[in-house]
Amino acid sequence: MRVAEPTVERLVQYYRFLRQLHEEGRRVISSQDIGLTLGLKASQVRKDLSYFGEIGKRGVGYHVERLYDHIRNILSSPRVWKMGLVGVGHLGTALLGYNSLRSDKFGIEALFDVDPQKVGTSLGGISCHHVEDMPRIMQEKDIRVIILTVPAHAAQYCVDKALESGRLRGILTFTPVPVVVPRDVLVYGVDISVEMEKLLFYLKQEEVS
């Protein structure tokens, strides 16, 4: 079943919110309360949650623990994905310190860079290897996903080295240039400048209205 990207993004929001409620010991939550907290319409919340099977009761709401488990099962992967971080500059180092990149669903197994002062060292207990060694290291560690935080001119070369491993399945790229990959490799781009432009556009609309 192909699920639209905005729906998946909202599911992640529901999951995070329900995890918080679960930890606080909350037992029941309504679609109205979920919507108010997350800035969504209650009808949208109900539509999203019913998309994967009816789990709430009209007039009663959702049982927090049951809904939390339900969404966790929807989002959870049948395997733990091993990842490599390519580019240990300012952004790459910041991502390594980001708590959300610590999960039971995935983990960073290796770092890759070309800087001789970084290659051969470790950061946060993770060894840094030269980009030229990506095919071998990805095979040895069964790395299937890479996070790309390299300069634009180096993006395609790094992707090509990762493809040589024969393991690559997905790329999360913070590099604002397109990369060419086979059809069976998924690429998801995070362009901070685009997100900022979207924010400024909506701020402008608010001022005009």
Buried (B, 14 or more C-beta within 10 A) or exposed (E): EEEEEEEEEBBEBBBEBBBEBBEEEBEBBBBBBBBEBBEBEBEBBBEBBEBBEEBBEEEEBBBBBEBBBBBEEBEEEEEEBBBBBBBBEEBBBEBBEEEEBEEEEBEBBBBBBBEEEBBEBEBEEBBBBBBEBBBEBBEEBEBBBBBBBBEEEBBBEBBBBBBBBEBBEBBBBBBEEEBEBEEEBEBEBBBEEEEEEEEEEEEEEEEEE
